[in-house]
């Protein structure tokens, strides 16, 4: 029996190439953000419709990662999505 392979990175790479080929970088960013939220839900059993202070603090508490860093990650997603027309391959 062959062991299961973790193909998550391959999936992200394939999806990113698709969006980059179509010049839709902002869609890749939004997809990546949703994947990150899904990962948090799966690993830490935390779900929320809104990325607010309560959500960030819950993730920080369960993951042992600072709330400031988690907040910074989500702010970066927001910034990149807001400037969707200016996103280049280099930004990603």
Secondary structure, DSSP 8 states (H G I E B T S, - for coil): -------HHHHHHHHHHHHHHTT-HHHHHHHHHHHHHHHHHHHH----SS--HHHHHHHHHHHT--HHHHHHHHHHHHHHHHTTTT--TTT-
